[in-house]
Amino acid sequence: MMAEQAAAFRPSVARAAAATAEARGRIAAQHESGGQGWAVCVLATELFDAIVLDVWEAIIADLSADDADLVRRSASLVAHGGCGRAEMAPWSDLDLMILHNGRIAPLVADVARRLLQDLFDAGLEVGQSVRTVGEAVSLAGGDATIMSSLLDCRRLAGAEEPVRRLQQRLRKALARGRRRHVDRLVEARREEADKHGRTVFVLEPNVKRSPGGLRDIQLVRWLGRLAFGAENLPDLAQAGGISRADADALRDAREFLMRIRNDLHLAAGKAADELTRDQQVRLAAARGLESRDGLLGVERFMREYFGHTRRVAQAVDTLLRSLRRWGPMAALARGLFGHEVDGRFRVGPVDVAATSASLPRVAGSVREIVRLAELSMLYEMPVARDTWEAVRAAVPALPREPDGVANEAFLALFAHPTKVAAALRWLHDVGVLEILIPQFEHARNLLQFNSFHKYTVDEHCLIAIERAAAFASADDWLGVEWRSLRRTRPLLVALLLHDIGKGFVEDHSVLGARISREVATRLGLPEDEAEIVEFLVRRHLAMAHLAFRRDVGDDTLVVGFAGDVGSPEVLRMLALLTAADVSAVGPGTWTQWKSDLLASLFYKTLGILDGDGPTAAADRTRRELARLVEDRPADDPVVRLTRDLPTAYLGATPPERIVEELGRLGRLSAGGVFATARWQPETSTVAVTVGTREDVVVGIFHRVTGSLTSQRLEILAADIHTFADGHVVDHFTVLDPDFTGEPPADRLADIAAAIKAAILGDRPPEFAPRWNPFAPQVRPAARQPVRVAFDNQSSLQATILEVFAHDAPGLLYGVAKVLFDAGLSVQAAKIGTYLDQVVDAFHVTAAGGGKLTDPERQQAIRAAIEKAVAPITGPA
């Protein structure tokens, strides 16, 4: 197509368009024939170089003889960045610069404009600049990105002298401020990596820019050139910047990542560096990786991917440690300012190291390595680079049999709960954690191929421990409960192991509990702690399930849960584990709303375990209500309504709010409705209250949900309260995405007015699509099929109906309308959103108040929900 369009252009552009199409065909053919990633990139660079040079020469040929001679003698066409490194992927941008002497600026500007236009018309994306040598050096001195790009520059055409002077002046400028330029490069790379996940273990990484990606390999080369004068990885290893093992690992990772990047470009037909779930599935299938032993083929592929990127990140860390060393004065500095520990370690002033004489002994003993981790943790200093390298090299040969002394030392690390995560992470990085806990090897680099988690299993578990440790200084209820724990080791061990059963066929909670018991035995954990760890791992999802997907106003659920937990201490640990687990799923997954839901369940359950019955909160509210209305006459509407309020309403609503709502109910005329919308700053949500009589209109619940959704509100929860005399008070908690803080008064008034109109009118709601240009695109591989489940065991009074589907406007209304049409009464609803998936749980009763037990009717409702939801969420 591009070649056909180019037929109307100059002959040189038509040639370039045809050559571009042919080049991409040759690139694809070499890739598909199994060509190495780096070789495909070299081929792409050579082919695109030839196209650029042909266009350049055509432009020069169209100039007058004098102008052409001036350009050839005074200007240079320079490739830099990936083009300069000969690392062009099939659809990479061409980074070009025209260097000139400043005296022919207008002429060069005309040439540059035509070069940019002709290459674009030929189907190439170009990043182009026009600079004098002085301008290029000045810009590089102030911008690390420009400087790193120019480090890889090479001449394509034109005069040699400008390029020689540029390279000479860059070397001098870098030599004068080597430390400053190194720091700027590292900081620029850190800022870039932060935009793409901050950790190696993001589940949809950017192959180029995420931590551990190709950019980190380039960073190693740039730093090697700046700090060690090394032009390649072997030279850098020879200079001592990295080990030979690191150089080999970087070489292998570069090949692996380049081939993936080439594949992504060719599959997309454009520049594409995001390794999305769809592409992961495709690449795993292309490599013939089948699912086996509980692992999907895609999970096996991504385990290999993360293995490479983890090693890249470790090599970068090693190099940065080398740059922070004090050179020949390091040993002297340790002797003068550090101090010796145990006769084998030197602590301070900037790191922890094994002494030269004891290094073989330390590196050859699991117990000594754990002690090294302990000192690093206690003094909050990193392990010295030489010691780190020696340990990592020795680990493969260490014995795997249980070592009682080493296990005891390992368990002692947990006596420092706010610091232990750093020690565990280091032990995992060097491979010793898997010696102490062999079962943890399976979790290393293990992808969680779902729409909930953002990190690998091992990274998620370590982050969860970090999140839990942060509770120690929190000023909310989680901080209070953490500080009230007399022992935290069972909780932290359970967090380390809570997902260890993933990646197998069996339910990961059940299998994980068995594995945790094996681990506890191997480590020598006391029996009482082992029992707690096993319970926490087996039930680590229970509290989130109940708090976020069930109506905790249903006393039978809370009483049953309390009986399962059994003690306040275990309950406290399970609550803290739940909060840490959810917050470690990914950025933004832990919210104040979820914290409040979990706190509500925690304190209700704690009340039962402490001897406070499930109706105690309701009884306290009744007593407070009696006090608030004691001065009112007996025939006052509020007094009359307080006499027979539902227990769930009393337990969930503050007394003052009840008086206010009952007052509004009492003032309603026949057929009247009241609706209020109130900002809740403590949770950054809007509380919506609707009051009327149930005989005013049928289907109040689905009408209100439709109205709220049509107002672009995200419904988090709903509690439906029907009084004995027929009055109805419904509470909804919603998020308003149109405002980051408190919505203005007119917005709240509009919400209330829309609800009243929906209840009293017959017009169906309309749902505008939620358009967000920054939101990730929904991909078929990540989309889960609609699923409907019925639970008649958890509650004595109601059937719990759950809907699992992809989030979309109008979803809740569609489900609520089906329930209404089926003659079901909704008692409560919990709406859980997990990234782009929702789990809507409805406590429903059939006509007359009984449970929905008929299998045929359940199947009919399931089919109706799936039919109603499918057009909203799209094909699975």
URUR-V426277 format. One record per helix or strand of 3 or more residues. SS is the DSSP state (H for helix, E for strand). FROM is the first residue (numbers start at 1). TO is the last residue. If there is no record, write none. Layout:
SS_FROM_TO / SS_FROM_TO
This chain:
H_2_6 / H_11_32 / H_37_61 / H_65_74 / E_75_79 / H_81_85 / E_94_100 / H_105_121 / E_126_132 / H_133_142 / H_144_150 / E_154_158 / H_161_176 / H_178_194 / H_214_228 / H_233_238 / H_244_268 / H_277_286 / H_297_324 / H_327_337 / E_339_341 / E_345_347 / E_351_354 / H_359_363 / H_366_379 / H_385_395 / H_404_415 / H_420_430 / H_433_436 / H_438_443 / H_457_473 / H_477_484 / H_489_497 / H_508_523 / H_527_538 / H_542_549 / H_555_565 / H_568_583 / H_592_609 / H_616_628 / H_637_644 / H_647_652 / H_655_667 / E_674_680 / E_685_693 / H_700_710 / E_713_722 / E_727_736 / H_745_760 / H_780_782 / E_787_791 / E_799_806 / H_811_821 / E_825_834 / E_837_845 / H_855_873
